């Protein structure tokens, strides 16, 4: 049984955004906010922020790391 931010891994994409309360969210932000610890960080808005905006100068490193995940080893 897999559950949480990684999805359910049961082959049914309709329930991938199941919250800890058992609800199925339609959007990424609402799903992520359901796992947020109260007061630990601000809630996500409707748009997904670019993580590189908070860390100037690391975009190249991030793109190189993502290229590995998007490469043939993980296809």
QUIBELQUI-V389649 format. One record per residue. N is the residue number from 1. PHI is phi in degrees with one decimal (NA if undefined). D_CENTER is the distance of its C-alpha to the mean C-alpha in Angstrom with 1 decimal. Layout:
# QUIBELQUI-V389649
n:N phi:PHI d_center:D_CENTER
n:N phi:PHI d_center:D_CENTER
This chain:
# QUIBELQUI-V389649
n:1 phi:NA d_center:19.2
n:2 phi:-109.8 d_center:15.5
n:3 phi:-156.1 d_center:13.4
n:4 phi:125.8 d_center:10.4
n:5 phi:-64.0 d_center:6.6
n:6 phi:-87.2 d_center:7.9
n:7 phi:90.9 d_center:9.8
n:8 phi:-105.2 d_center:13.5
n:9 phi:53.5 d_center:14.8
n:10 phi:-115.5 d_center:17.9
n:11 phi:84.8 d_center:18.1
n:12 phi:-104.7 d_center:17.7
n:13 phi:-68.8 d_center:14.9
n:14 phi:-68.6 d_center:16.1
n:15 phi:-113.3 d_center:14.8
n:16 phi:-64.9 d_center:11.3
n:17 phi:-99.4 d_center:10.1
n:18 phi:-77.7 d_center:12.8
n:19 phi:-83.2 d_center:12.8
n:20 phi:-59.0 d_center:15.0
n:21 phi:-84.9 d_center:17.8
n:22 phi:92.6 d_center:17.7
n:23 phi:-78.8 d_center:16.9
n:24 phi:-110.2 d_center:14.9
n:25 phi:-84.0 d_center:13.0
n:26 phi:-92.4 d_center:13.3
n:27 phi:-114.3 d_center:10.8
n:28 phi:-64.3 d_center:7.1
n:29 phi:-62.7 d_center:8.6
n:30 phi:-63.2 d_center:10.9
n:31 phi:-64.4 d_center:8.7
n:32 phi:-62.8 d_center:6.7
n:33 phi:-63.8 d_center:10.4
n:34 phi:-66.6 d_center:11.8
n:35 phi:-98.5 d_center:10.6
n:36 phi:-72.9 d_center:11.8
n:37 phi:-74.4 d_center:15.2
n:38 phi:-54.2 d_center:17.8
n:39 phi:79.9 d_center:19.1
n:40 phi:-76.4 d_center:16.8
n:41 phi:-160.4 d_center:15.0
n:42 phi:-69.5 d_center:15.2
n:43 phi:-68.1 d_center:13.3
n:44 phi:-73.2 d_center:11.1
n:45 phi:-85.1 d_center:13.4
n:46 phi:-67.1 d_center:13.4
n:47 phi:-94.5 d_center:12.5
n:48 phi:-90.7 d_center:9.5
n:49 phi:-69.8 d_center:11.3
n:50 phi:-80.8 d_center:12.2
n:51 phi:-62.7 d_center:11.6
n:52 phi:-72.9 d_center:15.1
n:53 phi:-63.5 d_center:16.8
n:54 phi:-83.7 d_center:16.8
n:55 phi:-136.7 d_center:18.3
n:56 phi:-57.5 d_center:21.1
n:57 phi:89.9 d_center:22.4
n:58 phi:-108.1 d_center:19.5
n:59 phi:-56.2 d_center:18.3
n:60 phi:-62.5 d_center:20.7
n:61 phi:-63.4 d_center:19.5
n:62 phi:-65.7 d_center:15.8
n:63 phi:-65.1 d_center:17.0
n:64 phi:-66.6 d_center:19.3
n:65 phi:-66.4 d_center:16.7
n:66 phi:-68.7 d_center:14.4
n:67 phi:-61.2 d_center:17.7
n:68 phi:-64.7 d_center:18.2
n:69 phi:-68.3 d_center:15.1
n:70 phi:-89.6 d_center:16.1
n:71 phi:-79.4 d_center:19.7
n:72 phi:-63.3 d_center:22.0
n:73 phi:-63.7 d_center:21.3
n:74 phi:-112.1 d_center:18.0
n:75 phi:-87.5 d_center:19.2
